[in-house]
Amino acid sequence: MITPSGEAGPTTGPTTGRSETAPAAAAPGSRRREQRGWYFYDWANSAFSTTVVTVFLGPYLSTIARAAADAHGWVHPLGLDVRAKAVFPFAVTVSVIAQVVLLPVTGAVIDHTGRKRRTLALFAYLGSFATIGLFFASGGRYLLAAALFILANISLGCADVAYNAFLPDIADPDERDAVSSRGWGIGYLGGGLLLALNLVLYLLHDSFGLSQAMAVRISLASAGVWWAAFTLIPLRRLRDRHRARTGETAFGAVRAGFAQLGLTLKDLRNRPVTLLFLLAFLIYNDGVQTVITLAATYATEELDLGQSVVIGAVLLVQFVAFGGALLLGRLADRYGTRRVVLTSLVAWTVVVLASYTLRRGSIAQFIVLAAVIGVVMGGTQALSRSLFSHLVPRERTAEYFGFYEISDKGTSWIGPLVFAFALQLTDSYRSAIVSLVIFFVVGFALLITVDVPRGVREAGNPLPRRV
Protein backbone atom coordinates (compact mmCIF):
# COMPACT_ATOMS: atom_id res chain seq x y z
CA MET A 1 0.00 0.00 0.00
CA ILE A 2 0.99 3.68 -0.08
CA THR A 3 1.52 5.22 3.32
CA PRO A 4 -0.05 8.58 4.26
CA SER A 5 3.28 10.26 3.66
CA GLY A 6 3.16 9.09 0.04
CA GLU A 7 6.09 6.68 0.38
CA ALA A 8 5.73 3.23 -1.14
CA GLY A 9 5.58 0.39 1.32
CA PRO A 10 4.76 -3.34 1.29
CA THR A 11 1.55 -4.27 -0.43
CA THR A 12 -0.44 -7.39 0.06
CA GLY A 13 -3.15 -8.51 -2.32
CA PRO A 14 -6.30 -8.56 -0.19
CA THR A 15 -7.64 -11.73 -1.75
CA THR A 16 -4.67 -13.59 -3.06
CA GLY A 17 -2.54 -13.13 0.00
CA ARG A 18 0.48 -12.49 -2.19
CA SER A 19 3.04 -9.96 -1.04
CA GLU A 20 4.98 -7.61 -3.24
CA THR A 21 7.19 -4.65 -2.75
CA ALA A 22 5.85 -1.54 -4.42
CA PRO A 23 8.47 0.47 -6.24
CA ALA A 24 10.06 3.40 -4.57
CA ALA A 25 8.80 6.79 -5.71
CA ALA A 26 10.67 7.96 -8.79
CA ALA A 27 12.74 11.15 -8.67
CA PRO A 28 10.79 14.20 -9.92
CA GLY A 29 12.96 14.54 -13.06
CA SER A 30 12.55 10.88 -13.99
CA ARG A 31 8.84 11.03 -13.28
CA ARG A 32 8.34 14.07 -15.51
CA ARG A 33 10.25 12.34 -18.32
CA GLU A 34 7.94 9.34 -18.10
CA GLN A 35 4.91 11.61 -17.94
CA ARG A 36 5.94 13.36 -21.16
CA GLY A 37 6.44 9.99 -22.84
CA TRP A 38 3.07 8.80 -21.50
CA TYR A 39 1.29 11.82 -22.99
CA PHE A 40 2.51 10.84 -26.44
CA TYR A 41 0.52 7.61 -26.47
CA ASP A 42 -2.64 9.71 -26.26
CA TRP A 43 -1.20 11.74 -29.15
CA ALA A 44 -0.61 8.48 -31.07
CA ASN A 45 -3.88 6.60 -30.62
CA SER A 46 -6.22 9.61 -30.76
CA ALA A 47 -5.72 9.60 -34.52
CA PHE A 48 -7.75 6.37 -34.63
CA SER A 49 -10.53 7.84 -32.52
CA THR A 50 -10.82 11.04 -34.58
CA THR A 51 -9.98 10.13 -38.17
CA VAL A 52 -11.38 6.58 -38.16
CA VAL A 53 -14.12 6.29 -35.53
CA THR A 54 -15.51 9.81 -35.36
CA VAL A 55 -15.24 11.05 -38.95
CA PHE A 56 -14.48 8.76 -41.86
CA LEU A 57 -15.33 5.15 -41.19
CA GLY A 58 -19.02 5.47 -40.24
CA PRO A 59 -20.14 7.23 -43.43
CA TYR A 60 -17.66 5.28 -45.58
CA LEU A 61 -18.74 1.91 -44.21
CA SER A 62 -22.38 2.87 -44.78
CA THR A 63 -21.51 3.77 -48.38
CA ILE A 64 -19.73 0.53 -49.23
CA ALA A 65 -22.42 -1.47 -47.42
CA ARG A 66 -25.05 0.22 -49.61
CA ALA A 67 -22.99 -0.79 -52.64
CA ALA A 68 -23.43 -4.42 -51.56
CA ALA A 69 -27.07 -4.06 -50.45
CA ASP A 70 -30.15 -5.43 -52.12
CA ALA A 71 -32.86 -3.28 -53.70
CA HIS A 72 -34.42 -2.62 -50.28
CA GLY A 73 -31.20 -1.38 -48.65
CA TRP A 74 -30.41 -4.54 -46.67
CA VAL A 75 -27.21 -6.57 -46.46
CA HIS A 76 -27.07 -10.15 -45.24
CA PRO A 77 -23.86 -10.94 -43.30
CA LEU A 78 -23.87 -14.50 -41.97
CA GLY A 79 -27.48 -14.86 -43.12
CA LEU A 80 -28.72 -11.96 -40.98
CA ASP A 81 -30.85 -9.11 -42.31
CA VAL A 82 -29.19 -5.77 -41.47
CA ARG A 83 -29.89 -2.31 -42.83
CA ALA A 84 -26.82 -1.04 -44.68
CA LYS A 85 -26.75 2.12 -42.58
CA ALA A 86 -26.81 0.07 -39.35
CA VAL A 87 -23.66 -1.94 -40.21
CA PHE A 88 -21.28 0.50 -38.51
CA PRO A 89 -23.10 0.76 -35.15
CA PHE A 90 -23.45 -3.04 -35.10
CA ALA A 91 -19.70 -3.40 -35.83
CA VAL A 92 -18.95 -1.10 -32.89
CA THR A 93 -21.23 -3.23 -30.72
CA VAL A 94 -19.53 -6.49 -31.73
CA SER A 95 -16.09 -5.06 -30.94
CA VAL A 96 -17.19 -3.93 -27.50
CA ILE A 97 -18.92 -7.22 -26.63
CA ALA A 98 -15.56 -8.87 -27.31
CA GLN A 99 -13.87 -6.28 -25.09
CA VAL A 100 -16.18 -7.09 -22.19
CA VAL A 101 -14.36 -10.43 -22.01
CA LEU A 102 -10.89 -9.53 -23.26
CA LEU A 103 -10.10 -6.27 -21.45
CA PRO A 104 -10.43 -7.54 -17.86
CA VAL A 105 -8.41 -10.63 -18.81
CA THR A 106 -5.76 -8.38 -20.38
CA GLY A 107 -5.52 -6.41 -17.15
CA ALA A 108 -5.19 -9.61 -15.10
CA VAL A 109 -2.42 -10.92 -17.36
CA ILE A 110 -0.57 -7.59 -17.09
CA ASP A 111 -0.68 -7.64 -13.29
CA HIS A 112 0.32 -11.31 -13.23
CA THR A 113 3.28 -10.89 -15.58
CA GLY A 114 4.28 -7.30 -14.76
CA ARG A 115 4.59 -6.52 -18.50
CA LYS A 116 2.66 -3.30 -19.00
CA ARG A 117 5.10 -1.93 -21.57
CA ARG A 118 5.22 -5.10 -23.69
CA THR A 119 1.42 -5.41 -23.65
CA LEU A 120 1.10 -1.79 -24.73
CA ALA A 121 3.42 -2.46 -27.67
CA LEU A 122 1.70 -5.69 -28.73
CA PHE A 123 -1.80 -4.28 -28.97
CA ALA A 124 -0.82 -0.84 -30.22
CA TYR A 125 0.88 -2.38 -33.24
CA LEU A 126 -1.83 -4.98 -33.82
CA GLY A 127 -4.40 -2.19 -33.85
CA SER A 128 -2.36 0.18 -35.99
CA PHE A 129 -1.66 -2.46 -38.65
CA ALA A 130 -5.37 -3.40 -38.77
CA THR A 131 -6.14 0.29 -39.27
CA ILE A 132 -3.66 0.52 -42.14
CA GLY A 133 -5.46 -2.47 -43.66
CA LEU A 134 -8.65 -0.38 -44.00
CA PHE A 135 -7.05 1.07 -47.12
CA PHE A 136 -7.95 -2.17 -48.91
CA ALA A 137 -11.66 -2.03 -48.00
CA SER A 138 -13.19 -0.70 -51.21
CA GLY A 139 -16.09 -1.46 -53.51
CA GLY A 140 -18.58 -3.60 -51.64
CA ARG A 141 -16.08 -5.07 -49.13
CA TYR A 142 -18.02 -3.91 -46.10
CA LEU A 143 -17.29 -7.17 -44.24
CA LEU A 144 -13.53 -6.62 -44.59
CA ALA A 145 -13.85 -3.07 -43.32
CA ALA A 146 -16.05 -4.18 -40.41
CA ALA A 147 -13.67 -7.01 -39.45
CA LEU A 148 -10.57 -4.80 -39.53
CA PHE A 149 -12.34 -2.13 -37.49
CA ILE A 150 -13.43 -4.69 -34.91
CA LEU A 151 -9.83 -5.95 -34.57
CA ALA A 152 -8.43 -2.42 -34.34
CA ASN A 153 -10.99 -1.27 -31.77
CA ILE A 154 -10.39 -4.34 -29.58
CA SER A 155 -6.65 -3.70 -29.77
CA LEU A 156 -7.16 -0.04 -28.89
CA GLY A 157 -8.95 -1.06 -25.71
CA CYS A 158 -6.38 -3.69 -24.72
CA ALA A 159 -3.50 -1.27 -25.25
CA ASP A 160 -5.28 1.38 -23.22
CA VAL A 161 -5.58 -1.01 -20.26
CA ALA A 162 -1.78 -1.04 -20.04
CA TYR A 163 -1.52 2.68 -20.81
CA ASN A 164 -3.98 3.78 -18.11
CA ALA A 165 -2.41 1.42 -15.57
CA PHE A 166 0.80 3.47 -15.80
CA LEU A 167 -0.94 6.55 -14.33
CA PRO A 168 -0.49 5.65 -10.63
CA ASP A 169 3.16 4.76 -11.38
CA ILE A 170 4.08 8.10 -12.95
CA ALA A 171 1.95 10.60 -10.97
CA ASP A 172 1.54 11.29 -7.26
CA PRO A 173 -2.07 11.48 -5.96
CA ASP A 174 -2.28 15.28 -6.12
CA GLU A 175 -0.79 15.29 -9.65
CA ARG A 176 -3.17 12.86 -11.30
CA ASP A 177 -5.97 15.21 -12.33
CA ALA A 178 -3.43 17.48 -14.03
CA VAL A 179 -1.43 14.63 -15.62
CA SER A 180 -4.53 12.83 -16.85
CA SER A 181 -5.97 16.09 -18.23
CA ARG A 182 -2.74 16.92 -20.05
CA GLY A 183 -2.72 13.45 -21.58
CA TRP A 184 -6.24 13.84 -22.92
CA GLY A 185 -5.54 17.41 -24.06
CA ILE A 186 -2.38 16.45 -25.95
CA GLY A 187 -4.29 13.55 -27.46
CA TYR A 188 -6.85 15.96 -28.86
CA LEU A 189 -4.09 18.06 -30.38
CA GLY A 190 -2.51 15.01 -32.03
CA GLY A 191 -5.80 13.69 -33.31
CA GLY A 192 -6.75 17.18 -34.49
CA LEU A 193 -3.48 17.74 -36.34
CA LEU A 194 -3.78 14.54 -38.39
CA LEU A 195 -7.46 15.25 -39.01
CA ALA A 196 -6.53 18.72 -40.33
CA LEU A 197 -4.09 17.14 -42.79
CA ASN A 198 -6.75 14.64 -43.84
CA LEU A 199 -9.26 17.44 -44.26
CA VAL A 200 -6.92 19.11 -46.75
CA LEU A 201 -6.54 15.82 -48.62
CA TYR A 202 -10.30 15.21 -48.63
CA LEU A 203 -11.31 18.70 -49.76
CA LEU A 204 -8.59 18.98 -52.41
CA HIS A 205 -8.63 15.38 -53.59
CA ASP A 206 -9.17 16.46 -57.21
CA SER A 207 -6.04 18.62 -57.03
CA PHE A 208 -4.07 15.59 -55.92
CA GLY A 209 -5.53 13.47 -58.72
CA LEU A 210 -7.50 11.29 -56.28
CA SER A 211 -11.10 10.20 -56.12
CA GLN A 212 -13.07 11.04 -52.99
CA ALA A 213 -13.14 7.36 -51.99
CA MET A 214 -9.37 7.08 -52.41
CA ALA A 215 -8.85 10.18 -50.25
CA VAL A 216 -10.95 8.55 -47.52
CA ARG A 217 -9.01 5.27 -47.77
CA ILE A 218 -5.68 7.12 -47.49
CA SER A 219 -7.00 9.05 -44.49
CA LEU A 220 -8.04 5.83 -42.75
CA ALA A 221 -4.63 4.24 -43.36
CA SER A 222 -2.82 7.40 -42.21
CA ALA A 223 -4.35 6.99 -38.74
CA GLY A 224 -2.70 3.57 -38.48
CA VAL A 225 0.68 4.91 -39.60
CA TRP A 226 0.42 7.80 -37.10
CA TRP A 227 -0.56 5.43 -34.29
CA ALA A 228 2.37 3.10 -35.02
CA ALA A 229 4.99 5.84 -35.41
CA PHE A 230 4.27 7.87 -32.28
CA THR A 231 3.86 4.80 -30.05
CA LEU A 232 7.65 4.50 -30.21
CA ILE A 233 8.01 7.51 -27.88
CA PRO A 234 6.16 6.09 -24.82
CA LEU A 235 7.77 2.71 -25.40
CA ARG A 236 11.19 4.33 -25.06
CA ARG A 237 10.35 6.30 -21.90
CA LEU A 238 7.97 4.20 -19.81
CA ARG A 239 9.32 1.41 -17.62
CA ASP A 240 7.75 -1.52 -15.81
CA ARG A 241 7.87 -1.22 -12.01
CA HIS A 242 7.66 -4.91 -11.17
CA ARG A 243 10.05 -7.57 -12.37
CA ALA A 244 8.48 -9.59 -15.19
CA ARG A 245 8.00 -13.30 -14.60
CA THR A 246 10.35 -15.50 -16.59
CA GLY A 247 10.04 -19.06 -17.89
CA GLU A 248 6.27 -18.86 -18.29
CA THR A 249 4.55 -19.63 -21.58
CA ALA A 250 1.99 -17.28 -23.09
CA PHE A 251 -0.71 -19.91 -22.52
CA GLY A 252 0.33 -20.24 -18.89
CA ALA A 253 0.19 -16.48 -18.41
CA VAL A 254 -3.31 -16.27 -19.90
CA ARG A 255 -4.53 -19.20 -17.80
CA ALA A 256 -3.10 -17.57 -14.67
CA GLY A 257 -4.70 -14.30 -15.78
CA PHE A 258 -8.14 -15.93 -15.86
CA ALA A 259 -7.57 -17.35 -12.37
CA GLN A 260 -6.44 -13.97 -11.09
CA LEU A 261 -9.43 -12.30 -12.74
CA GLY A 262 -11.75 -14.49 -10.69
CA LEU A 263 -10.00 -13.36 -7.51
CA THR A 264 -10.27 -9.74 -8.58
CA LEU A 265 -14.02 -10.10 -9.16
CA LYS A 266 -14.34 -11.36 -5.58
CA ASP A 267 -12.18 -8.48 -4.38
CA LEU A 268 -14.32 -5.98 -6.27
CA ARG A 269 -17.41 -7.12 -4.38
CA ASN A 270 -15.61 -6.11 -1.17
CA ARG A 271 -15.09 -2.57 -2.49
CA PRO A 272 -18.65 -1.19 -2.85
CA VAL A 273 -17.56 2.40 -3.50
CA THR A 274 -15.19 1.40 -6.30
CA LEU A 275 -17.86 -0.86 -7.77
CA LEU A 276 -20.48 1.90 -7.65
CA PHE A 277 -18.16 4.40 -9.34
CA LEU A 278 -17.25 1.83 -12.00
CA LEU A 279 -20.93 1.18 -12.70
CA ALA A 280 -21.66 4.91 -12.95
CA PHE A 281 -18.71 5.43 -15.28
CA LEU A 282 -19.61 2.50 -17.53
CA ILE A 283 -23.07 3.97 -17.97
CA TYR A 284 -22.39 7.68 -18.50
CA ASN A 285 -19.20 7.21 -20.50
CA ASP A 286 -21.02 4.75 -22.71
CA GLY A 287 -23.26 7.66 -23.64
CA VAL A 288 -20.25 9.92 -24.20
CA GLN A 289 -18.51 7.41 -26.46
CA THR A 290 -21.68 6.67 -28.44
CA VAL A 291 -22.24 10.36 -29.16
CA ILE A 292 -18.60 10.75 -30.26
CA THR A 293 -18.65 7.60 -32.38
CA LEU A 294 -21.93 8.26 -34.19
CA ALA A 295 -21.92 12.06 -34.46
CA ALA A 296 -20.53 12.06 -38.00
CA THR A 297 -23.05 9.49 -39.17
CA TYR A 298 -25.90 11.49 -37.58
CA ALA A 299 -24.72 14.69 -39.24
CA THR A 300 -24.41 13.23 -42.73
CA GLU A 301 -27.38 10.88 -42.73
CA GLU A 302 -29.95 12.90 -40.75
CA LEU A 303 -28.85 16.55 -40.89
CA ASP A 304 -27.77 16.28 -44.54
CA LEU A 305 -24.47 18.03 -43.86
CA GLY A 306 -21.50 17.52 -46.14
CA GLN A 307 -18.48 15.53 -45.11
CA SER A 308 -16.32 18.66 -45.17
CA VAL A 309 -18.63 20.35 -42.64
CA VAL A 310 -18.48 17.31 -40.37
CA ILE A 311 -14.70 17.11 -40.56
CA GLY A 312 -14.42 20.83 -39.85
CA ALA A 313 -16.70 20.49 -36.81
CA VAL A 314 -14.76 17.52 -35.45
CA LEU A 315 -11.54 19.43 -36.02
CA LEU A 316 -12.97 22.32 -34.02
CA VAL A 317 -13.89 19.90 -31.24
CA GLN A 318 -10.31 18.60 -31.04
CA PHE A 319 -8.77 22.00 -30.41
CA VAL A 320 -11.56 23.23 -28.14
CA ALA A 321 -11.28 19.96 -26.20
CA PHE A 322 -7.58 20.61 -25.55
CA GLY A 323 -8.48 23.81 -23.70
CA GLY A 324 -11.57 22.18 -22.17
CA ALA A 325 -9.56 19.32 -20.66
CA LEU A 326 -7.07 21.72 -19.08
CA LEU A 327 -9.87 24.03 -17.89
CA LEU A 328 -11.86 21.26 -16.23
CA GLY A 329 -8.63 19.96 -14.69
CA ARG A 330 -8.10 23.35 -13.05
CA LEU A 331 -11.72 23.49 -11.92
CA ALA A 332 -11.33 20.04 -10.37
CA ASP A 333 -8.34 21.28 -8.40
CA ARG A 334 -10.49 24.10 -7.05
CA TYR A 335 -13.94 22.55 -6.63
CA GLY A 336 -13.29 18.80 -6.51
CA THR A 337 -13.11 16.17 -9.22
CA ARG A 338 -16.47 14.49 -8.65
CA ARG A 339 -18.35 17.81 -8.61
CA VAL A 340 -16.86 18.85 -11.95
CA VAL A 341 -17.68 15.49 -13.55
CA LEU A 342 -21.29 15.75 -12.30
CA THR A 343 -21.60 19.21 -13.86
CA SER A 344 -20.25 17.91 -17.14
CA LEU A 345 -22.95 15.20 -17.20
CA VAL A 346 -25.62 17.87 -16.98
CA ALA A 347 -24.02 19.54 -19.99
CA TRP A 348 -24.00 16.24 -21.90
CA THR A 349 -27.73 15.79 -21.24
CA VAL A 350 -28.42 19.23 -22.68
CA VAL A 351 -26.25 18.45 -25.72
CA VAL A 352 -28.14 15.24 -26.58
CA LEU A 353 -31.56 16.88 -26.17
CA ALA A 354 -30.44 19.84 -28.29
CA SER A 355 -29.18 17.54 -31.05
CA TYR A 356 -32.75 16.27 -31.54
CA THR A 357 -33.92 19.80 -32.43
CA LEU A 358 -31.19 20.68 -34.95
CA ARG A 359 -32.57 21.83 -38.29
CA ARG A 360 -31.64 19.80 -41.34
CA GLY A 361 -28.83 21.54 -43.19
CA SER A 362 -28.08 24.06 -40.39
CA ILE A 363 -24.29 24.32 -40.29
CA ALA A 364 -24.26 27.05 -37.61
CA GLN A 365 -26.33 25.02 -35.13
CA PHE A 366 -24.16 21.96 -35.61
CA ILE A 367 -20.94 23.97 -35.11
CA VAL A 368 -22.23 25.57 -31.89
CA LEU A 369 -23.20 22.18 -30.50
CA ALA A 370 -19.80 20.77 -31.48
CA ALA A 371 -18.05 23.57 -29.57
CA VAL A 372 -20.04 22.78 -26.42
CA ILE A 373 -19.13 19.10 -26.77
CA GLY A 374 -15.47 20.08 -27.07
CA VAL A 375 -15.52 21.99 -23.78
CA VAL A 376 -16.90 19.12 -21.68
CA MET A 377 -15.64 16.05 -23.55
CA GLY A 378 -12.00 15.94 -22.52
CA GLY A 379 -12.60 16.90 -18.90
CA THR A 380 -15.29 14.27 -18.40
CA GLN A 381 -12.97 11.50 -19.55
CA ALA A 382 -9.69 12.74 -18.08
CA LEU A 383 -11.11 13.44 -14.63
CA SER A 384 -12.97 10.13 -14.54
CA ARG A 385 -9.69 8.32 -15.25
CA SER A 386 -7.78 10.12 -12.50
CA LEU A 387 -10.63 9.71 -10.01
CA PHE A 388 -10.80 5.95 -10.67
CA SER A 389 -7.03 5.61 -10.17
CA HIS A 390 -7.51 6.64 -6.52
CA LEU A 391 -10.15 3.96 -5.95
CA VAL A 392 -8.12 0.90 -7.00
CA PRO A 393 -5.48 -1.00 -5.01
CA ARG A 394 -1.97 -0.33 -6.29
CA GLU A 395 -1.11 -4.01 -6.86
CA ARG A 396 -4.22 -4.55 -9.05
CA THR A 397 -4.18 -1.40 -11.14
CA ALA A 398 -4.24 -3.02 -14.58
CA GLU A 399 -6.92 -5.53 -13.60
CA TYR A 400 -9.25 -2.77 -12.43
CA PHE A 401 -8.48 -0.64 -15.47
CA GLY A 402 -9.42 -3.67 -17.56
CA PHE A 403 -12.98 -3.25 -16.30
CA TYR A 404 -12.78 0.52 -16.63
CA GLU A 405 -11.62 0.33 -20.23
CA ILE A 406 -14.81 -1.50 -21.26
CA SER A 407 -16.26 1.97 -21.77
CA ASP A 408 -13.27 4.19 -22.39
CA LYS A 409 -11.92 5.78 -25.56
CA GLY A 410 -13.81 4.46 -28.58
CA THR A 411 -15.24 1.47 -26.71
CA SER A 412 -18.91 2.14 -26.08
CA TRP A 413 -20.75 -0.85 -24.75
CA ILE A 414 -24.56 -0.72 -24.70
CA GLY A 415 -24.95 2.70 -26.34
CA PRO A 416 -24.34 1.67 -29.97
CA LEU A 417 -26.64 -1.30 -29.49
CA VAL A 418 -29.42 0.95 -28.14
CA PHE A 419 -28.79 3.38 -30.99
CA ALA A 420 -28.75 0.61 -33.60
CA PHE A 421 -31.97 -1.00 -32.38
CA ALA A 422 -33.72 2.38 -32.13
CA LEU A 423 -32.64 3.07 -35.70
CA GLN A 424 -33.66 -0.42 -36.80
CA LEU A 425 -37.14 -0.06 -35.27
CA THR A 426 -37.94 3.57 -36.10
CA ASP A 427 -35.76 4.27 -39.15
CA SER A 428 -35.15 7.67 -37.48
CA TYR A 429 -31.74 8.99 -36.47
CA ARG A 430 -33.40 11.61 -34.26
CA SER A 431 -35.21 9.00 -32.20
CA ALA A 432 -31.98 7.00 -31.98
CA ILE A 433 -29.90 9.94 -30.74
CA VAL A 434 -32.40 11.08 -28.10
CA SER A 435 -32.49 7.55 -26.66
CA LEU A 436 -28.95 8.20 -25.34
CA VAL A 437 -30.17 10.69 -22.70
CA ILE A 438 -30.85 7.82 -20.32
CA PHE A 439 -27.13 7.07 -20.03
CA PHE A 440 -26.31 10.53 -18.65
CA VAL A 441 -29.30 10.67 -16.31
CA VAL A 442 -28.63 7.26 -14.75
CA GLY A 443 -24.87 7.88 -14.63
CA PHE A 444 -25.43 11.18 -12.79
CA ALA A 445 -27.81 9.54 -10.30
CA LEU A 446 -25.24 6.85 -9.48
CA LEU A 447 -22.18 9.11 -9.33
CA ILE A 448 -23.79 11.56 -6.92
CA THR A 449 -24.04 8.73 -4.34
CA VAL A 450 -20.35 7.72 -4.58
CA ASP A 451 -18.45 8.35 -1.31
CA VAL A 452 -15.02 8.99 -2.84
CA PRO A 453 -13.00 9.52 0.40
CA ARG A 454 -14.27 6.19 1.74
CA GLY A 455 -13.36 4.45 -1.52
CA VAL A 456 -9.83 5.87 -1.47
CA ARG A 457 -9.29 4.64 2.09
CA GLU A 458 -10.70 1.19 1.27
CA ALA A 459 -8.19 0.90 -1.61
CA GLY A 460 -5.33 1.67 0.80
CA ASN A 461 -4.34 4.87 -1.03
CA PRO A 462 -3.52 8.32 0.35
CA LEU A 463 -6.38 10.81 0.10
CA PRO A 464 -5.66 13.60 -2.42
CA ARG A 465 -6.21 17.21 -1.42
CA ARG A 466 -9.49 17.47 -3.34
CA VAL A 467 -11.75 14.73 -4.75
Secondary structure, 3 states (H helix, E strand, C coil): CECCCCCECEEECCCCCCEEECCCCCCHHHHHHHHHHHHHHHHHHHHHHHHHHHHHHHHHHHHHHHHCCCCCCEECHHHCCEEHHHHHHHHHHHHHHHHHHHHHHHHHHHHHHCCHHHHHHHHHHHHHHHHHHHHHCCCCCHHHHHHHHHHHHHHHHHHHHHHHHCHHHHCCHHHHHHHHHHHHHHHHHHHHHHHHHHHHHHHCCCCCCCCHHHHHHHHHHHHHHHHHHHCHHHHHHCCCCCCCCCCCCHHHHHHHHHHHHHHHHHHHHCCHHHHHHHHHHHHHHHHHHHHHHHHHHHHHHCCCCCHHHHHHHHHHHHHHHHHHHHHHHHHHHHHCHHHHHHHHHHHHHHHHHHHHCCCCCCHHHHHHHHHHHHHHHHHHHHHHHHHHHHCCCHHHHHHHHHHHHHHCCCCCCCHHHHHHHHHHHHCCHHHHHHCCHHHHHHHHHHHCCCCHHHHHHHCCCCCCCCC
